[in-house]
Amino acid sequence: MIVVITQLLGGVGMFLFAMHFLENALQELSGRKFKIFLQKMAARPLSAIAGSALITAILQSSSMVSLMILAFLGAGVFTIQQSMAFVLGANLGTTIDSWLIATLGFNVNIERAAYPALFLGALFLIIRGKEKIWKNSGYLLLGFAMIFISLSLMRTAMESTLQTFKLENYLHLSHGGFLFIGFLITLLMQSSSVTVAIVLTAIHSKLIPLETGAYIVVGGETATTLKLWLGTIGGNNIKKQLAAGNSIFNIVITLLAILTMPQILYFITQTLGVKNPLLALVSFSSLLNLAGILLFIPILTPYSNWLVRLFPRGNDCKSAYLQHPENCDAESAEALLKKEAGYFIYNAIHLNTTLLNIATEAALRIPAYEDLHEKTNYSSLSADEKYNWVKEHHGEIQSAYLIFTNNHYQGEAPFLPLYISAVRNAMHAAKSMQDISHNINQLSRSSKSLKFDFFLHYQLQTLELFRKLISWISLIEKPSYEELLSMYSLLEKNYQDALNRFYKEASDTILDDMEITTLLNFNREGFSANRSLLMALKDLLLNVSSAHDFDEKVNFIS
């Protein structure tokens, strides 16, 4: 039993890790043409359902296709409505597997594809791992392979518990009992196809009647919804919307089957004349899923909207003050955008402290914003996760600003363009620092004194800047126009001094061409990030005329 539990836990762990790989790889590989192709397929519910059904039939795994859709949803390729259409198609497509089992037997094992995929994925990473497309293609293949292997691990862990299981021993149970048996077998074996194979074998051997087999198959389809819920672990509410939507769909068709089972089986065996019980069972499964799809297609839009309300973004929403921009008048739009811009700049600064390995001391904390970080879990995120968080926050603020623009608030709220400029500058600072994160890792770990000291000097200068910027954001001390201008001049001087020091000291140190490029790139992008943060504070704190005058003087200095 201990071996079974540990193997099962190992399978779950590999599954979660594979989903992480798969989603990240899909996000990186989803270029414009690929996204357009998928979105064309998803443009109409019928084409999405048909395409998903076909792909499921080829892969012989509705779970695999549903998890792919979940990954695409998490990567922002599909909307919840499009994803629901694809999942409905996957539910129908899995019944095609049942037809293959009934006619050809249970001889095809799609898991065998995992091993060449695992080999190719590792090969891509080892040989061409420095090239983005090869690296992400490798991760994609590894993700697919590990999902199949993890499902196999979970299935194998439970096989021994079902070796002595005989359906004919449970014929005394009620219809609800047969539903539970189907649910349990599929839950343990991680495959509704296995459940169908067991039932078809029992019917073929005349051990159970057709109606009993139908109830077991319905229970098995309901259990497949748990894999989507497993795929939402560590994800956001958007993924939960899809998992809930799929679960409700399966519950509805389960209820439909319970209420109309005799009528459906009579229609198949008598009206359609399907006398072979094996073909009658798979016909029942296909008709039931098709009926569910026909029931849901007309209400797909309101159903998807209801799922969004059922699982609202909540903590997934990064904005602290602009969560309902459509309800703002001009005055409140200006006040809230200023607050949000200050919070955004604060987050950009803290992202950059993480990238630069700067400890978050008391002088770099603003209590009100730290309370918000507690609610959103921002502080515990990795550097890459913080960067994605900041990007999403930036998108939310820009969307709110578009709403304000469409409402023609600029005339009544002259500071709006300044505040959105502050957000753009802070985003540029975050991106500049993120772009040189690999340079930071190289310099901060270098054994060469010139490289390490160069990074350390910049880190100390930046820490002093961040202390000053945080004090200005919190308005512990409000900067004057002259102080802001003086700080800008200091940043320009620091940049030039670092450049001059490098050229002076580099002549006494052996550096190859790549090391020289790394140092110069780090210096340029690092000080560009700091300048952008200062410009963000300028837009946030100065009035319109002073900010315009500041820009003119800065251009003269530069």
C-alpha positions as CSV (number, residue, x, y, z in Angstrom):
1,M,0.0,0.0,0.0
2,I,2.9,2.4,0.8
3,V,4.4,1.7,-2.6
4,V,1.0,2.4,-4.3
5,I,0.6,5.7,-2.4
6,T,4.2,6.9,-3.1
7,Q,3.8,6.0,-6.8
8,L,0.5,7.8,-7.0
9,L,2.0,10.9,-5.3
10,G,4.9,10.8,-7.7
11,G,2.5,10.7,-10.6
12,V,0.6,13.7,-9.3
13,G,3.8,15.7,-8.8
14,M,5.0,14.9,-12.3
15,F,1.6,15.8,-13.7
16,L,1.7,19.3,-12.0
17,F,5.3,19.9,-13.2
18,A,4.3,18.8,-16.7
19,M,1.4,21.3,-16.8
20,H,3.8,24.1,-15.7
21,F,6.2,23.1,-18.5
22,L,3.4,22.8,-21.1
23,E,1.7,26.2,-20.3
24,N,5.0,28.1,-20.3
25,A,6.1,26.5,-23.6
26,L,2.7,27.2,-25.2
27,Q,2.9,30.8,-24.1
28,E,6.4,31.3,-25.6
29,L,5.6,29.4,-28.8
30,S,2.2,31.0,-29.5
31,G,3.3,33.4,-32.2
32,R,1.0,35.5,-34.2
33,K,0.3,33.1,-37.0
34,F,-0.3,30.2,-34.6
35,K,-2.6,32.2,-32.5
36,I,-4.5,33.4,-35.5
37,F,-4.9,29.8,-36.7
38,L,-6.2,28.6,-33.4
39,Q,-8.5,31.7,-33.0
40,K,-9.9,31.0,-36.5
41,M,-10.8,27.5,-35.4
42,A,-12.2,28.9,-32.2
43,A,-14.2,31.7,-33.9
44,R,-17.3,29.6,-34.2
45,P,-18.4,27.1,-31.5
46,L,-19.2,24.4,-34.1
47,S,-15.7,24.6,-35.7
48,A,-14.1,24.5,-32.2
49,I,-16.2,21.5,-31.2
50,A,-15.5,19.6,-34.5
51,G,-11.8,20.4,-34.4
52,S,-11.4,19.4,-30.7
53,A,-13.4,16.1,-31.3
54,L,-11.1,15.2,-34.2
55,I,-7.9,16.0,-32.2
56,T,-9.2,13.9,-29.3
57,A,-10.0,11.0,-31.6
58,I,-6.4,11.1,-33.0
59,L,-4.8,11.5,-29.5
60,Q,-7.3,9.0,-28.0
61,S,-7.3,11.1,-24.8
62,S,-10.0,13.7,-23.9
63,S,-8.0,14.4,-20.8
64,M,-4.9,15.3,-22.8
65,V,-6.9,17.6,-25.1
66,S,-8.7,19.2,-22.2
67,L,-5.4,19.9,-20.4
68,M,-4.0,21.4,-23.6
69,I,-7.0,23.7,-23.7
70,L,-6.5,24.6,-20.1
71,A,-2.9,25.5,-20.8
72,F,-3.9,27.6,-23.8
73,L,-6.5,29.4,-21.6
74,G,-3.8,30.0,-19.0
75,A,-1.5,31.3,-21.7
76,G,-4.2,33.8,-22.9
77,V,-4.7,32.2,-26.3
78,F,-8.3,31.4,-25.8
79,T,-11.2,33.0,-24.0
80,I,-13.3,31.0,-21.6
81,Q,-16.2,30.7,-24.1
82,Q,-13.8,29.4,-26.8
83,S,-12.2,27.0,-24.3
84,M,-15.6,25.6,-23.3
85,A,-16.4,24.9,-26.9
86,F,-13.2,23.0,-27.3
87,V,-13.8,21.0,-24.1
88,L,-17.3,20.1,-25.3
89,G,-15.7,18.8,-28.5
90,A,-13.2,16.8,-26.5
91,N,-16.0,15.1,-24.5
92,L,-17.6,14.1,-27.8
93,G,-14.3,13.0,-29.3
94,T,-13.6,10.6,-26.5
95,T,-16.6,8.6,-27.6
96,I,-14.9,7.9,-30.9
97,D,-12.3,6.0,-28.9
98,S,-15.1,3.9,-27.6
99,W,-16.1,3.1,-31.1
100,L,-12.5,2.0,-31.8
101,I,-12.5,-0.1,-28.7
102,A,-15.8,-1.8,-29.6
103,T,-14.7,-2.5,-33.2
104,L,-11.0,-3.0,-33.0
105,G,-10.3,-3.8,-29.4
106,F,-8.3,-2.0,-26.8
107,N,-4.9,-2.4,-28.5
108,V,-3.7,1.1,-29.2
109,N,-1.5,2.7,-26.5
110,I,-1.0,6.4,-27.0
111,E,1.4,6.5,-24.0
112,R,4.0,5.0,-26.2
113,A,4.3,8.4,-27.9
114,A,5.6,9.8,-24.6
115,Y,9.0,8.1,-24.9
116,P,10.1,9.5,-28.3
117,A,8.7,12.9,-27.2
118,L,10.8,12.7,-24.1
119,F,13.9,11.9,-26.1
120,L,13.3,14.6,-28.7
121,G,12.5,17.2,-26.0
122,A,15.7,16.4,-24.1
123,L,17.7,16.4,-27.4
124,F,16.4,19.9,-28.4
125,L,17.3,21.3,-25.0
126,I,20.8,19.8,-25.0
127,I,21.8,20.5,-28.6
128,R,19.9,23.7,-29.4
129,G,18.8,24.9,-26.0
130,K,20.2,28.4,-26.4
131,E,17.8,29.1,-29.3
132,K,14.4,30.2,-28.0
133,I,12.2,28.2,-30.4
134,W,14.2,25.0,-29.9
135,K,14.3,25.5,-26.2
136,N,10.5,26.0,-25.9
137,S,9.8,23.2,-28.4
138,G,11.9,21.0,-26.1
139,Y,9.9,22.1,-23.1
140,L,6.6,21.5,-25.0
141,L,7.6,17.9,-25.9
142,L,8.8,17.3,-22.3
143,G,5.5,18.6,-21.0
144,F,3.5,16.3,-23.3
145,A,5.7,13.3,-22.5
146,M,5.5,13.9,-18.7
147,I,1.7,14.2,-18.7
148,F,1.4,10.9,-20.4
149,I,4.0,9.2,-18.2
150,S,2.4,10.8,-15.0
151,L,-1.1,9.5,-16.0
152,S,0.5,6.1,-16.6
153,L,2.2,6.2,-13.2
154,M,-1.1,7.0,-11.5
155,R,-2.9,4.3,-13.4
156,T,-0.2,1.6,-12.7
157,A,-0.3,2.5,-9.0
158,M,-3.9,1.5,-8.9
159,E,-4.0,-1.5,-11.3
160,S,-3.2,-4.0,-8.6
161,T,-6.3,-2.9,-6.7
162,L,-8.5,-3.7,-9.7
163,Q,-7.0,-7.0,-10.8
164,T,-9.5,-9.0,-8.8
165,F,-12.4,-6.6,-9.6
166,K,-15.4,-8.3,-11.2
167,L,-18.4,-6.3,-12.3
168,E,-20.8,-9.3,-12.1
169,N,-20.3,-9.4,-8.4
170,Y,-22.1,-6.0,-8.1
171,L,-25.3,-6.6,-10.1
172,H,-27.4,-6.2,-7.0
173,L,-26.6,-2.5,-6.7
174,S,-28.9,0.3,-7.7
175,H,-28.3,2.6,-10.7
176,G,-26.6,5.1,-8.4
177,G,-24.2,2.3,-7.3
178,F,-23.2,1.6,-10.9
179,L,-22.6,5.3,-11.5
180,F,-20.3,5.3,-8.5
181,I,-18.5,2.2,-9.7
182,G,-17.8,3.9,-13.1
183,F,-16.7,7.0,-11.3
184,L,-14.4,5.1,-9.0
185,I,-12.8,2.9,-11.7
186,T,-12.1,6.0,-13.9
187,L,-10.8,7.9,-10.9
188,L,-8.4,5.1,-10.0
189,M,-7.3,4.3,-13.6
190,Q,-7.1,7.9,-14.8
191,S,-8.8,6.9,-18.1
192,S,-12.4,6.7,-19.1
193,S,-11.2,4.5,-22.0
194,V,-10.1,1.8,-19.5
195,T,-13.6,2.0,-17.9
196,V,-15.2,1.5,-21.3
197,A,-12.9,-1.4,-22.1
198,I,-13.8,-3.1,-18.8
199,V,-17.5,-2.6,-19.4
200,L,-17.4,-3.7,-23.1
201,T,-15.5,-6.8,-22.0
202,A,-18.1,-7.6,-19.4
203,I,-21.0,-7.0,-21.8
204,H,-19.3,-9.1,-24.5
205,S,-18.9,-11.9,-22.0
206,K,-22.6,-11.6,-21.1
207,L,-21.7,-10.8,-17.5
208,I,-23.7,-7.6,-17.2
209,P,-26.6,-6.2,-19.2
210,L,-26.5,-3.2,-21.5
211,E,-28.3,-0.9,-19.1
212,T,-25.8,-1.6,-16.3
213,G,-22.9,-0.9,-18.6
214,A,-24.4,2.4,-19.7
215,Y,-24.7,3.6,-16.1
216,I,-21.1,2.7,-15.4
217,V,-19.9,4.5,-18.5
218,V,-21.8,7.6,-17.5
219,G,-20.2,7.6,-14.0
220,G,-16.8,7.2,-15.7
221,E,-17.3,10.3,-17.9
222,T,-18.1,12.3,-14.8
223,A,-14.8,11.3,-13.1
224,T,-12.7,12.7,-16.0
225,T,-13.6,16.2,-14.9
226,L,-11.3,15.8,-11.8
227,K,-8.2,16.0,-14.1
228,L,-9.1,19.5,-15.1
229,W,-9.4,20.5,-11.5
230,L,-6.0,19.0,-10.8
231,G,-4.6,21.1,-13.7
232,T,-5.9,24.3,-11.9
233,I,-3.7,23.8,-8.8
234,G,-1.5,26.8,-8.6
235,G,-3.4,28.5,-11.3
236,N,-5.8,31.5,-11.4
237,N,-9.5,31.7,-11.4
238,I,-9.7,31.7,-15.2
239,K,-8.7,28.1,-15.1
240,K,-11.2,27.3,-12.5
241,Q,-13.9,28.8,-14.7
242,L,-13.1,26.1,-17.3
243,A,-12.9,23.3,-14.8
244,A,-16.2,24.3,-13.3
245,G,-17.8,24.6,-16.7
246,N,-16.7,21.2,-17.7
247,S,-17.9,19.7,-14.4
248,I,-21.3,21.2,-14.7
249,F,-21.6,20.0,-18.3
250,N,-20.8,16.4,-17.2
251,I,-23.2,16.6,-14.3
252,V,-26.0,17.8,-16.6
253,I,-25.5,14.9,-19.0
254,T,-25.3,12.5,-16.1
255,L,-28.7,13.8,-14.9
256,L,-30.0,13.6,-18.5
257,A,-28.8,10.0,-18.7
258,I,-30.4,9.1,-15.4
259,L,-33.8,10.6,-16.3
260,T,-33.9,9.3,-19.9
261,M,-31.9,6.1,-19.8
262,P,-34.7,3.6,-20.8
263,Q,-35.9,5.9,-23.5
264,I,-32.4,6.5,-25.0
265,L,-31.6,2.7,-25.0
266,Y,-35.0,1.9,-26.5
267,F,-34.4,4.5,-29.3
268,I,-31.0,3.0,-30.0
269,T,-31.9,-0.7,-29.9
270,Q,-35.4,-0.5,-31.3
271,T,-35.8,2.6,-33.4
272,L,-32.3,2.6,-34.8
273,G,-32.1,-1.2,-34.8
274,V,-28.7,-1.5,-33.2
275,K,-28.9,-5.0,-31.8
276,N,-25.2,-5.5,-31.0
277,P,-24.9,-4.5,-27.3
278,L,-21.3,-3.3,-27.8
279,L,-22.3,-0.9,-30.6
280,A,-25.4,0.0,-28.6
281,L,-23.3,1.1,-25.6
282,V,-21.0,3.3,-27.6
283,S,-24.0,4.7,-29.6
284,F,-25.5,5.6,-26.2
285,S,-22.3,7.4,-25.1
286,S,-22.1,9.4,-28.4
287,L,-25.7,10.4,-28.4
288,L,-25.6,11.5,-24.8
289,N,-22.6,13.8,-25.4
290,L,-24.1,15.1,-28.6
291,A,-27.4,15.9,-26.8
292,G,-25.4,17.7,-24.2
293,I,-23.6,19.8,-26.8
294,L,-26.9,20.7,-28.6
295,L,-28.2,21.7,-25.2
296,F,-25.3,23.9,-24.3
297,I,-24.4,25.6,-27.7
298,P,-27.4,28.0,-27.7
299,I,-26.5,29.2,-24.2
300,L,-22.7,29.1,-24.5
301,T,-22.3,32.9,-24.3
302,P,-24.4,33.4,-21.2
303,Y,-23.1,30.2,-19.7
304,S,-19.5,31.5,-20.1
305,N,-20.4,34.9,-18.6
306,W,-22.0,33.1,-15.7
307,L,-18.8,31.1,-15.1
308,V,-16.8,34.4,-15.1
309,R,-19.1,35.7,-12.4
310,L,-18.9,32.4,-10.5
311,F,-15.1,32.6,-10.4
312,P,-14.3,36.3,-10.6
313,R,-10.8,37.4,-10.9
314,G,-10.6,38.4,-7.2
315,N,-6.9,38.3,-6.2
316,D,-6.1,37.7,-9.8
317,C,-6.9,41.3,-10.4
318,K,-3.6,43.2,-9.9
319,S,-5.1,46.7,-9.7
320,A,-5.6,48.0,-6.1
321,Y,-7.7,51.1,-6.9
322,L,-8.9,50.7,-10.5
323,Q,-10.9,47.5,-10.3
324,H,-14.1,49.1,-11.6
325,P,-13.0,51.9,-14.0
326,E,-16.3,52.0,-15.8
327,N,-17.9,53.4,-12.7
328,C,-15.6,56.4,-12.4
329,D,-16.4,60.0,-13.1
330,A,-13.6,62.4,-14.3
331,E,-12.6,63.5,-10.8
332,S,-12.4,60.0,-9.3
333,A,-10.7,58.7,-12.5
334,E,-7.9,61.1,-12.0
335,A,-7.5,60.5,-8.2
336,L,-7.6,56.7,-8.6
337,L,-5.2,56.6,-11.5
338,K,-2.7,58.6,-9.5
339,K,-3.0,56.1,-6.6
340,E,-2.7,53.1,-9.0
341,A,0.3,54.7,-10.7
342,G,2.1,55.1,-7.4
343,Y,1.4,51.5,-6.5
344,F,2.6,50.4,-9.9
345,I,5.9,52.3,-9.6
346,Y,6.4,50.8,-6.2
347,N,5.9,47.3,-7.6
348,A,8.3,48.0,-10.5
349,I,10.9,49.2,-7.9
350,H,10.5,46.0,-5.9
351,L,10.8,43.9,-9.0
352,N,14.1,45.5,-9.8
353,T,15.3,45.0,-6.2
354,T,14.6,41.3,-6.7
355,L,16.5,41.2,-10.0
356,L,19.4,43.1,-8.4
357,N,19.5,40.9,-5.3
358,I,18.9,44.0,-3.1
359,A,17.5,43.1,0.3
360,T,14.1,44.7,1.0
361,E,15.0,46.8,4.0
362,A,12.6,49.0,6.0
363,A,13.4,52.1,4.0
364,L,12.2,50.3,0.8
365,R,8.8,49.4,2.3
366,I,5.5,51.4,2.3
367,P,3.1,49.7,4.8
368,A,-0.1,50.3,2.8
369,Y,1.4,48.7,-0.3
370,E,2.9,45.9,1.7
371,D,-0.6,45.1,3.0
372,L,-1.7,44.8,-0.6
373,H,1.2,42.5,-1.3
374,E,0.1,40.2,1.5
375,K,-3.3,39.9,-0.2
376,T,-1.9,39.2,-3.7
377,N,1.1,37.2,-2.6
378,Y,3.4,39.4,-4.6
379,S,6.3,39.4,-2.2
380,S,6.7,35.7,-2.3
381,L,6.9,35.5,-6.1
382,S,10.1,34.7,-8.1
383,A,11.6,37.4,-10.3
384,D,10.0,36.0,-13.4
385,E,6.6,35.7,-11.7
386,K,6.9,39.3,-10.5
387,Y,7.7,40.5,-14.0
388,N,4.6,38.7,-15.4
389,W,2.6,40.2,-12.5
390,V,3.8,43.7,-13.3
391,K,3.0,43.2,-17.0
392,E,-0.6,42.1,-16.2
393,H,-0.9,45.1,-13.8
394,H,0.3,47.4,-16.6
395,G,-2.3,45.9,-19.0
396,E,-5.1,46.5,-16.5
397,I,-4.1,50.1,-16.0
398,Q,-3.9,50.7,-19.7
399,S,-7.4,49.2,-20.2
400,A,-8.8,51.5,-17.5
401,Y,-7.1,54.5,-19.2
402,L,-8.8,53.5,-22.5
403,I,-12.1,53.5,-20.7
404,F,-11.4,57.0,-19.4
405,T,-10.3,58.1,-22.9
406,N,-13.5,56.8,-24.4
407,N,-15.5,58.7,-21.8
408,H,-13.6,61.9,-22.9
409,Y,-12.3,62.6,-19.4
410,Q,-9.0,64.3,-20.5
411,G,-10.5,67.8,-20.7
412,E,-12.0,67.5,-17.2
413,A,-9.0,65.6,-15.8
414,P,-5.7,67.1,-17.2
415,F,-3.4,64.9,-15.1
416,L,-4.6,61.6,-16.7
417,P,-2.0,61.7,-19.5
418,L,0.8,62.4,-16.9
419,Y,-0.2,59.5,-14.7
420,I,-0.4,57.1,-17.6
421,S,3.0,58.3,-18.7
422,A,4.3,57.5,-15.2
423,V,3.0,54.0,-15.6
424,R,4.6,53.6,-19.0
425,N,8.0,54.8,-17.7
426,A,7.9,52.4,-14.8
427,M,7.0,49.6,-17.1
428,H,10.0,50.5,-19.3
429,A,12.2,50.4,-16.2
430,A,11.0,46.9,-15.3
431,K,11.5,45.6,-18.8
432,S,15.0,47.1,-19.1
433,M,16.0,45.4,-15.9
434,Q,14.4,42.1,-16.8
435,D,16.2,42.2,-20.2
436,I,19.6,42.2,-18.5
437,S,18.7,39.7,-15.8
438,H,21.1,37.2,-17.4
439,N,23.8,39.9,-17.3
440,I,23.1,40.5,-13.6
441,N,23.6,36.8,-12.9
442,Q,26.9,36.7,-14.8
443,L,28.3,39.8,-13.1
444,S,27.1,39.1,-9.6
445,R,28.7,35.6,-9.7
446,S,31.9,36.5,-11.6
447,S,35.3,35.6,-10.1
448,K,36.8,38.6,-12.0
449,S,37.1,41.6,-9.7
450,L,36.4,44.1,-12.5
451,K,33.0,42.5,-13.4
452,F,31.9,41.9,-9.8
453,D,33.0,45.3,-8.6
454,F,31.2,46.9,-11.5
455,F,28.0,45.3,-10.6
456,L,28.4,46.0,-6.8
457,H,29.0,49.7,-7.5
458,Y,25.9,49.9,-9.6
459,Q,23.9,48.0,-7.0
460,L,24.9,50.4,-4.2
461,Q,24.1,53.4,-6.3
462,T,20.7,52.0,-7.2
463,L,19.9,51.2,-3.6
464,E,20.4,54.8,-2.7
465,L,18.2,55.9,-5.6
466,F,15.4,53.4,-4.5
467,R,15.5,54.7,-1.0
468,K,15.0,58.2,-2.2
469,L,12.2,57.2,-4.7
470,I,10.3,55.3,-2.0
471,S,10.4,58.3,0.3
472,W,9.0,60.4,-2.5
473,I,6.2,57.9,-3.3
474,S,5.2,57.7,0.3
475,L,5.5,61.5,0.5
476,I,7.6,61.3,3.6
477,E,9.4,64.1,1.8
478,K,7.9,65.6,-1.3
479,P,10.6,66.4,-3.8
480,S,10.9,69.8,-5.3
481,Y,11.4,70.4,-9.1
482,E,15.0,71.2,-8.4
483,E,15.6,68.0,-6.5
484,L,14.1,65.9,-9.3
485,L,16.3,67.7,-11.9
486,S,19.4,67.3,-9.7
487,M,18.7,63.6,-9.3
488,Y,18.4,63.2,-13.1
489,S,21.8,65.0,-13.5
490,L,23.3,62.7,-10.9
491,L,22.1,59.6,-12.8
492,E,23.6,60.9,-16.0
493,K,26.9,61.5,-14.2
494,N,26.8,58.0,-12.6
495,Y,26.3,56.5,-16.0
496,Q,29.2,58.4,-17.6
497,D,31.5,57.8,-14.6
498,A,30.9,54.1,-14.8
499,L,31.6,54.1,-18.5
500,N,34.9,56.0,-18.0
501,R,35.9,53.8,-15.1
502,F,35.3,50.7,-17.2
503,Y,37.5,51.9,-20.1
504,K,40.2,52.8,-17.6
505,E,40.2,49.5,-15.7
506,A,39.5,47.2,-18.6
507,S,42.9,47.9,-20.1
508,D,44.5,46.2,-17.1
509,T,42.2,43.1,-17.1
510,I,41.9,40.3,-19.6
511,L,38.3,40.4,-21.0
512,D,36.9,38.6,-24.0
513,D,34.6,40.3,-26.5
514,M,31.4,38.9,-24.9
515,E,32.4,40.1,-21.4
516,I,33.0,43.6,-22.7
517,T,29.6,43.6,-24.4
518,T,28.0,42.3,-21.3
519,L,29.4,45.0,-19.1
520,L,28.5,47.8,-21.6
521,N,25.0,46.4,-22.1
522,F,24.5,46.1,-18.3
523,N,25.6,49.7,-17.8
524,R,23.4,51.1,-20.5
525,E,20.2,49.2,-19.6
526,G,20.7,49.5,-15.9
527,F,20.9,53.3,-15.9
528,S,18.1,53.5,-18.5
529,A,15.9,51.6,-16.0
530,N,16.8,54.0,-13.2
531,R,16.2,57.1,-15.4
532,S,12.8,55.7,-16.4
533,L,11.8,55.3,-12.7
534,L,12.8,58.8,-12.0
535,M,10.8,60.1,-15.0
536,A,7.9,58.0,-13.7
537,L,8.1,59.9,-10.3
538,K,8.4,63.2,-12.2
539,D,5.1,62.4,-14.0
540,L,3.4,61.3,-10.8
541,L,4.4,64.3,-8.6
542,L,4.8,67.4,-10.8
543,N,2.0,69.5,-12.3
544,V,1.4,69.6,-16.0
545,S,3.5,72.7,-16.8
546,S,6.4,71.7,-14.5
547,A,6.5,68.2,-16.0
548,H,6.6,69.6,-19.5
549,D,9.4,72.0,-18.5
550,F,11.3,69.2,-16.9
551,D,11.2,67.2,-20.1
552,E,12.6,70.1,-22.1
553,K,15.5,70.6,-19.7
554,V,16.2,66.8,-19.5
555,N,16.4,66.7,-23.3
556,F,18.8,69.6,-23.2
557,I,21.0,67.8,-20.6
558,S,20.9,64.5,-22.6
